């Protein structure tokens, strides 16, 4: 269990991350949500309906892996996407943080039927890995937990069809950075598709990048 002072450090880090993503247009209004592990049994998660631009550390709630609220300000409840976050933590013991955002260009790719599973940009292969797109699921319902469960075991970044994106990380900063790289990649692909369909990287280049990715950041 984290000491109380460290828990408050994590609260402040989540708030800073939420504002960072909001300033980039990835968390408009009250949309999107973030969470981070406190320990093996508890998770810090943002409340439902609170705009990320004005989120405060004390507004974060503590829940267990079954979704029960253990601590939180009166009148606040966890984000409606909590089941999706908890599904990740139950399936991935290596994950310390989850970010769900609404990056416009990335969502546009799902609307246009453009897949990110095809390796085009080397930086995306290194930092994101293969990025699948889920089947459509109704936002703010347990349906999202189901579509994420099908992919999260082998992927760190997932596009939610017509809805948004989910990124995970060994740290909160890693999950946030992946969301930023995802949106930059999506913007680049959209611009490329305005000219013509971009050519994928050759298989030998992808293999080299995957070998680098296996040790990247170590």
ZADO-1210 file (C-alpha; in nm, 4 decimals, padded with zeros to 6 digits):
<atoms>
<atom x="00.0000" y="00.0000" z="00.0000" code="UNK" pos="1"/>
<atom x="00.1315" y="00.3447" z="-00.0894" code="UNK" pos="2"/>
<atom x="00.2025" y="00.5833" z="00.2000" code="UNK" pos="3"/>
<atom x="-00.0499" y="00.8661" z="00.2106" code="UNK" pos="4"/>
<atom x="00.2005" y="01.1263" z="00.0875" code="UNK" pos="5"/>
<atom x="00.2857" y="00.9121" z="-00.2164" code="UNK" pos="6"/>
<atom x="-00.0841" y="00.8639" z="-00.2865" code="UNK" pos="7"/>
<atom x="-00.1239" y="01.2400" z="-00.2982" code="UNK" pos="8"/>
<atom x="00.1712" y="01.2682" z="-00.5337" code="UNK" pos="9"/>
<atom x="-00.0098" y="01.0263" z="-00.7662" code="UNK" pos="10"/>
<atom x="-00.3315" y="01.2276" z="-00.7341" code="UNK" pos="11"/>
<atom x="-00.1485" y="01.5409" z="-00.8437" code="UNK" pos="12"/>
<atom x="00.0183" y="01.3526" z="-01.1309" code="UNK" pos="13"/>
<atom x="-00.3213" y="01.2366" z="-01.2608" code="UNK" pos="14"/>
<atom x="-00.4591" y="01.5903" z="-01.2445" code="UNK" pos="15"/>
<atom x="-00.1547" y="01.7274" z="-01.4294" code="UNK" pos="16"/>
<atom x="-00.1878" y="01.4544" z="-01.6937" code="UNK" pos="17"/>
<atom x="-00.5587" y="01.5290" z="-01.7397" code="UNK" pos="18"/>
<atom x="-00.4895" y="01.8982" z="-01.7913" code="UNK" pos="19"/>
<atom x="-00.2026" y="01.8209" z="-02.0296" code="UNK" pos="20"/>
<atom x="-00.4337" y="01.6090" z="-02.2458" code="UNK" pos="21"/>
<atom x="-00.7150" y="01.8619" z="-02.2206" code="UNK" pos="22"/>
<atom x="-00.4891" y="02.1414" z="-02.3432" code="UNK" pos="23"/>
<atom x="-00.4146" y="01.9348" z="-02.6540" code="UNK" pos="24"/>
<atom x="-00.7841" y="01.8853" z="-02.7240" code="UNK" pos="25"/>
<atom x="-00.7780" y="01.5163" z="-02.6363" code="UNK" pos="26"/>
<atom x="-01.0148" y="01.5481" z="-02.3393" code="UNK" pos="27"/>
<atom x="-01.2801" y="01.8024" z="-02.4421" code="UNK" pos="28"/>
<atom x="-01.5233" y="01.9062" z="-02.1706" code="UNK" pos="29"/>
<atom x="-01.6025" y="01.6242" z="-01.9287" code="UNK" pos="30"/>
<atom x="-01.5123" y="01.3515" z="-02.1787" code="UNK" pos="31"/>
<atom x="-01.2388" y="01.0941" z="-02.1318" code="UNK" pos="32"/>
<atom x="-01.0995" y="00.9457" z="-01.8134" code="UNK" pos="33"/>
<atom x="-00.7771" y="00.8420" z="-01.6430" code="UNK" pos="34"/>
<atom x="-00.6815" y="00.6012" z="-01.3688" code="UNK" pos="35"/>
<atom x="-00.3703" y="00.4692" z="-01.1969" code="UNK" pos="36"/>
<atom x="-00.2886" y="00.1851" z="-00.9593" code="UNK" pos="37"/>
<atom x="-00.2379" y="00.2687" z="-00.5955" code="UNK" pos="38"/>
<atom x="-00.1387" y="-00.0906" z="-00.5198" code="UNK" pos="39"/>
<atom x="-00.2381" y="-00.4454" z="-00.6156" code="UNK" pos="40"/>
<atom x="-00.5935" y="-00.4000" z="-00.4897" code="UNK" pos="41"/>
<atom x="-00.6773" y="-00.0306" z="-00.5282" code="UNK" pos="42"/>
<atom x="-00.7051" y="00.2166" z="-00.8142" code="UNK" pos="43"/>
<atom x="-00.7310" y="00.5955" z="-00.8267" code="UNK" pos="44"/>
<atom x="-00.9844" y="00.7089" z="-01.0867" code="UNK" pos="45"/>
<atom x="-01.1329" y="01.0384" z="-01.2031" code="UNK" pos="46"/>
<atom x="-01.4952" y="01.1211" z="-01.1187" code="UNK" pos="47"/>
<atom x="-01.7799" y="01.1217" z="-01.3653" code="UNK" pos="48"/>
<atom x="-01.8870" y="01.4478" z="-01.5273" code="UNK" pos="49"/>
<atom x="-01.6034" y="01.6701" z="-01.4038" code="UNK" pos="50"/>
<atom x="-01.4284" y="01.8686" z="-01.6832" code="UNK" pos="51"/>
<atom x="-01.0613" y="01.7755" z="-01.6885" code="UNK" pos="52"/>
<atom x="-00.9586" y="02.1405" z="-01.7122" code="UNK" pos="53"/>
<atom x="-01.0737" y="02.1992" z="-01.3543" code="UNK" pos="54"/>
<atom x="-01.0161" y="01.8569" z="-01.1989" code="UNK" pos="55"/>
<atom x="-00.8741" y="01.8704" z="-00.8451" code="UNK" pos="56"/>
<atom x="-00.6629" y="01.6046" z="-00.6662" code="UNK" pos="57"/>
<atom x="-00.9158" y="01.5584" z="-00.3860" code="UNK" pos="58"/>
<atom x="-01.1887" y="01.4771" z="-00.6399" code="UNK" pos="59"/>
<atom x="-01.0281" y="01.1486" z="-00.7419" code="UNK" pos="60"/>
<atom x="-01.1897" y="00.8360" z="-00.6011" code="UNK" pos="61"/>
<atom x="-01.0311" y="00.5177" z="-00.4712" code="UNK" pos="62"/>
<atom x="-01.1944" y="00.1947" z="-00.5884" code="UNK" pos="63"/>
<atom x="-01.1088" y="-00.1721" z="-00.5609" code="UNK" pos="64"/>
<atom x="-01.0784" y="-00.4082" z="-00.8575" code="UNK" pos="65"/>
<atom x="-01.4440" y="-00.5057" z="-00.8171" code="UNK" pos="66"/>
<atom x="-01.5453" y="-00.1419" z="-00.8670" code="UNK" pos="67"/>
<atom x="-01.6479" y="-00.0698" z="-00.5080" code="UNK" pos="68"/>
<atom x="-01.5781" y="00.2872" z="-00.3968" code="UNK" pos="69"/>
<atom x="-01.3455" y="00.2840" z="-00.0954" code="UNK" pos="70"/>
<atom x="-01.2937" y="00.6588" z="-00.0602" code="UNK" pos="71"/>
<atom x="-01.4077" y="00.9751" z="-00.2317" code="UNK" pos="72"/>
<atom x="-01.5742" y="01.3118" z="-00.1954" code="UNK" pos="73"/>
<atom x="-01.9435" y="01.3055" z="-00.1209" code="UNK" pos="74"/>
<atom x="-02.1585" y="01.3523" z="-00.4297" code="UNK" pos="75"/>
<atom x="-01.8970" y="01.2240" z="-00.6730" code="UNK" pos="76"/>
<atom x="-01.9007" y="00.8862" z="-00.8423" code="UNK" pos="77"/>
<atom x="-01.6390" y="00.7134" z="-01.0584" code="UNK" pos="78"/>
<atom x="-01.6330" y="00.7610" z="-01.4325" code="UNK" pos="79"/>
<atom x="-01.8915" y="00.5541" z="-01.6173" code="UNK" pos="80"/>
<atom x="-01.6038" y="00.3891" z="-01.8063" code="UNK" pos="81"/>
<atom x="-01.4641" y="00.2390" z="-01.4837" code="UNK" pos="82"/>
<atom x="-01.5459" y="-00.1211" z="-01.5913" code="UNK" pos="83"/>
<atom x="-01.3190" y="-00.0755" z="-01.8944" code="UNK" pos="84"/>
<atom x="-01.0313" y="00.0468" z="-01.6755" code="UNK" pos="85"/>
<atom x="-01.0727" y="-00.2346" z="-01.4248" code="UNK" pos="86"/>
<atom x="-01.0786" y="-00.4939" z="-01.7027" code="UNK" pos="87"/>
<atom x="-00.7331" y="-00.3736" z="-01.8053" code="UNK" pos="88"/>
<atom x="-00.5934" y="-00.3944" z="-01.4515" code="UNK" pos="89"/>
<atom x="-00.7349" y="-00.7428" z="-01.3987" code="UNK" pos="90"/>
<atom x="-00.5838" y="-00.8703" z="-01.7244" code="UNK" pos="91"/>
<atom x="-00.2519" y="-00.6805" z="-01.7171" code="UNK" pos="92"/>
<atom x="-00.0576" y="-00.6890" z="-01.3917" code="UNK" pos="93"/>
<atom x="00.2170" y="-00.4886" z="-01.5657" code="UNK" pos="94"/>
<atom x="-00.0105" y="-00.1904" z="-01.6303" code="UNK" pos="95"/>
<atom x="00.0113" y="00.0974" z="-01.3818" code="UNK" pos="96"/>
<atom x="-00.2107" y="00.3510" z="-01.5616" code="UNK" pos="97"/>
<atom x="-00.4938" y="00.3701" z="-01.8149" code="UNK" pos="98"/>
<atom x="-00.5953" y="00.6670" z="-02.0296" code="UNK" pos="99"/>
<atom x="-00.9164" y="00.6859" z="-02.2292" code="UNK" pos="100"/>
<atom x="-00.9429" y="00.9951" z="-02.4483" code="UNK" pos="101"/>
<atom x="-01.1268" y="01.1257" z="-02.7537" code="UNK" pos="102"/>
<atom x="-00.8493" y="01.2199" z="-03.0013" code="UNK" pos="103"/>
<atom x="-01.0278" y="01.3642" z="-03.3050" code="UNK" pos="104"/>
<atom x="-00.7917" y="01.2450" z="-03.5798" code="UNK" pos="105"/>
<atom x="-00.7711" y="00.8941" z="-03.4354" code="UNK" pos="106"/>
<atom x="-01.1495" y="00.8696" z="-03.4166" code="UNK" pos="107"/>
<atom x="-01.1689" y="01.0038" z="-03.7732" code="UNK" pos="108"/>
<atom x="-00.9572" y="00.7083" z="-03.8871" code="UNK" pos="109"/>
<atom x="-01.2162" y="00.4681" z="-03.7458" code="UNK" pos="110"/>
<atom x="-01.4954" y="00.6593" z="-03.9234" code="UNK" pos="111"/>
<atom x="-01.3063" y="00.6447" z="-04.2537" code="UNK" pos="112"/>
<atom x="-01.2180" y="00.2781" z="-04.2160" code="UNK" pos="113"/>
<atom x="-00.8432" y="00.3470" z="-04.2081" code="UNK" pos="114"/>
<atom x="-00.6591" y="00.0906" z="-03.9975" code="UNK" pos="115"/>
<atom x="-00.3567" y="00.1589" z="-03.7805" code="UNK" pos="116"/>
<atom x="-00.2648" y="-00.2088" z="-03.7789" code="UNK" pos="117"/>
<atom x="-00.0741" y="-00.1522" z="-04.1015" code="UNK" pos="118"/>
<atom x="00.2757" y="-00.0293" z="-04.0151" code="UNK" pos="119"/>
<atom x="00.3475" y="00.2955" z="-04.1991" code="UNK" pos="120"/>
<atom x="00.5370" y="00.5232" z="-03.9594" code="UNK" pos="121"/>
<atom x="00.8487" y="00.3860" z="-03.7844" code="UNK" pos="122"/>
<atom x="00.7935" y="00.5959" z="-03.4701" code="UNK" pos="123"/>
<atom x="00.4442" y="00.4519" z="-03.4333" code="UNK" pos="124"/>
<atom x="00.5799" y="00.0960" z="-03.4524" code="UNK" pos="125"/>
<atom x="00.8364" y="00.1773" z="-03.1835" code="UNK" pos="126"/>
<atom x="00.6137" y="00.3700" z="-02.9443" code="UNK" pos="127"/>
<atom x="00.2697" y="00.2202" z="-03.0030" code="UNK" pos="128"/>
<atom x="00.3137" y="-00.1243" z="-03.1493" code="UNK" pos="129"/>
<atom x="00.0254" y="-00.2685" z="-03.3491" code="UNK" pos="130"/>
<atom x="-00.2947" y="-00.0677" z="-03.2909" code="UNK" pos="131"/>
<atom x="-00.6198" y="-00.2590" z="-03.3450" code="UNK" pos="132"/>
<atom x="-00.9651" y="-00.1065" z="-03.3826" code="UNK" pos="133"/>
<atom x="-01.2434" y="-00.2648" z="-03.1776" code="UNK" pos="134"/>
<atom x="-01.5966" y="-00.3354" z="-03.2890" code="UNK" pos="135"/>
<atom x="-01.8385" y="-00.0543" z="-03.2074" code="UNK" pos="136"/>
<atom x="-01.9601" y="-00.0471" z="-02.8463" code="UNK" pos="137"/>
<atom x="-02.2009" y="00.1938" z="-02.6798" code="UNK" pos="138"/>
<atom x="-02.0037" y="00.4535" z="-02.4786" code="UNK" pos="139"/>
<atom x="-02.0409" y="00.4538" z="-02.1007" code="UNK" pos="140"/>
<atom x="-02.1731" y="00.0968" z="-02.0920" code="UNK" pos="141"/>
<atom x="-02.0170" y="-00.2406" z="-02.0053" code="UNK" pos="142"/>
<atom x="-01.9990" y="-00.3073" z="-02.3808" code="UNK" pos="143"/>
<atom x="-01.6663" y="-00.1216" z="-02.3862" code="UNK" pos="144"/>
<atom x="-01.5222" y="-00.3576" z="-02.1273" code="UNK" pos="145"/>
<atom x="-01.6026" y="-00.6475" z="-02.3585" code="UNK" pos="146"/>
<atom x="-01.4417" y="-00.5063" z="-02.6717" code="UNK" pos="147"/>
<atom x="-01.1305" y="-00.3981" z="-02.4807" code="UNK" pos="148"/>
<atom x="-01.0968" y="-00.7405" z="-02.3185" code="UNK" pos="149"/>
<atom x="-01.0568" y="-00.8952" z="-02.6622" code="UNK" pos="150"/>
<atom x="-00.7426" y="-00.6911" z="-02.7393" code="UNK" pos="151"/>
<atom x="-00.5763" y="-00.5595" z="-02.4253" code="UNK" pos="152"/>
<atom x="-00.3787" y="-00.8746" z="-02.3493" code="UNK" pos="153"/>
<atom x="-00.1453" y="-00.8151" z="-02.6442" code="UNK" pos="154"/>
<atom x="-00.1769" y="-00.4429" z="-02.7154" code="UNK" pos="155"/>
<atom x="-00.0891" y="-00.1196" z="-02.5333" code="UNK" pos="156"/>
<atom x="-00.2961" y="00.1075" z="-02.7594" code="UNK" pos="157"/>
<atom x="-00.6486" y="00.0390" z="-02.8831" code="UNK" pos="158"/>
<atom x="-00.8831" y="00.2425" z="-03.1004" code="UNK" pos="159"/>
<atom x="-01.2487" y="00.2293" z="-02.9983" code="UNK" pos="160"/>
<atom x="-01.4589" y="00.2480" z="-03.3144" code="UNK" pos="161"/>
<atom x="-01.6453" y="00.5809" z="-03.3463" code="UNK" pos="162"/>
<atom x="-01.5641" y="00.6629" z="-02.9851" code="UNK" pos="163"/>
<atom x="-01.2039" y="00.7241" z="-02.8807" code="UNK" pos="164"/>
<atom x="-00.8859" y="00.5476" z="-02.7800" code="UNK" pos="165"/>
<atom x="-00.7387" y="00.3592" z="-02.4867" code="UNK" pos="166"/>
<atom x="-00.3708" y="00.3594" z="-02.3917" code="UNK" pos="167"/>
<atom x="-00.1919" y="00.1879" z="-02.1052" code="UNK" pos="168"/>
<atom x="00.1547" y="00.2132" z="-01.9585" code="UNK" pos="169"/>
<atom x="00.3982" y="00.0944" z="-01.6955" code="UNK" pos="170"/>
<atom x="00.3723" y="00.4542" z="-01.5736" code="UNK" pos="171"/>
<atom x="00.1128" y="00.7267" z="-01.6072" code="UNK" pos="172"/>
<atom x="00.3475" y="00.9312" z="-01.8221" code="UNK" pos="173"/>
<atom x="00.3938" y="00.6389" z="-02.0609" code="UNK" pos="174"/>
<atom x="00.0171" y="00.5969" z="-02.1041" code="UNK" pos="175"/>
<atom x="-00.0243" y="00.9711" z="-02.1658" code="UNK" pos="176"/>
<atom x="00.2675" y="00.9837" z="-02.4117" code="UNK" pos="177"/>
<atom x="00.1189" y="00.6954" z="-02.6082" code="UNK" pos="178"/>
<atom x="-00.2073" y="00.8856" z="-02.6431" code="UNK" pos="179"/>
<atom x="-00.0191" y="01.1887" z="-02.7725" code="UNK" pos="180"/>
<atom x="00.1824" y="00.9802" z="-03.0203" code="UNK" pos="181"/>
<atom x="-00.1352" y="00.8053" z="-03.1331" code="UNK" pos="182"/>
<atom x="-00.3040" y="01.1326" z="-03.2221" code="UNK" pos="183"/>
<atom x="00.0067" y="01.2667" z="-03.3981" code="UNK" pos="184"/>
<atom x="00.0268" y="00.9434" z="-03.5988" code="UNK" pos="185"/>
<atom x="-00.3413" y="00.9663" z="-03.6899" code="UNK" pos="186"/>
<atom x="-00.3045" y="01.3266" z="-03.8068" code="UNK" pos="187"/>
<atom x="-00.0069" y="01.2325" z="-04.0235" code="UNK" pos="188"/>
<atom x="-00.1961" y="00.9430" z="-04.1816" code="UNK" pos="189"/>
<atom x="-00.5005" y="01.1570" z="-04.2514" code="UNK" pos="190"/>
<atom x="-00.2835" y="01.4154" z="-04.4287" code="UNK" pos="191"/>
<atom x="-00.1129" y="01.1412" z="-04.6287" code="UNK" pos="192"/>
<atom x="-00.4456" y="00.9928" z="-04.7350" code="UNK" pos="193"/>
<atom x="-00.5481" y="01.3322" z="-04.8730" code="UNK" pos="194"/>
<atom x="-00.2762" y="01.2815" z="-05.1373" code="UNK" pos="195"/>
<atom x="-00.2803" y="00.9040" z="-05.1809" code="UNK" pos="196"/>
<atom x="-00.2816" y="00.5841" z="-04.9800" code="UNK" pos="197"/>
<atom x="00.0583" y="00.5600" z="-04.8060" code="UNK" pos="198"/>
<atom x="00.2765" y="00.2566" z="-04.8675" code="UNK" pos="199"/>
<atom x="00.3363" y="00.0313" z="-04.5641" code="UNK" pos="200"/>
<atom x="00.6871" y="-00.0275" z="-04.4366" code="UNK" pos="201"/>
<atom x="00.8562" y="-00.3342" z="-04.5896" code="UNK" pos="202"/>
<atom x="00.8504" y="-00.6498" z="-04.3728" code="UNK" pos="203"/>
<atom x="01.2262" y="-00.6373" z="-04.3026" code="UNK" pos="204"/>
<atom x="01.1973" y="-00.2800" z="-04.1718" code="UNK" pos="205"/>
<atom x="00.9078" y="-00.3803" z="-03.9457" code="UNK" pos="206"/>
<atom x="01.1044" y="-00.6740" z="-03.8072" code="UNK" pos="207"/>
<atom x="01.3966" y="-00.4455" z="-03.7202" code="UNK" pos="208"/>
<atom x="01.1654" y="-00.1960" z="-03.5511" code="UNK" pos="209"/>
<atom x="00.9972" y="-00.4697" z="-03.3499" code="UNK" pos="210"/>
<atom x="01.3363" y="-00.5886" z="-03.2251" code="UNK" pos="211"/>
<atom x="01.4219" y="-00.2344" z="-03.1193" code="UNK" pos="212"/>
<atom x="01.0789" y="-00.1963" z="-02.9549" code="UNK" pos="213"/>
<atom x="01.1424" y="-00.5076" z="-02.7422" code="UNK" pos="214"/>
<atom x="01.4260" y="-00.3232" z="-02.5646" code="UNK" pos="215"/>
<atom x="01.3121" y="00.0377" z="-02.6170" code="UNK" pos="216"/>
<atom x="01.3491" y="00.2553" z="-02.3074" code="UNK" pos="217"/>
<atom x="01.5323" y="-00.0094" z="-02.1050" code="UNK" pos="218"/>
</atoms>
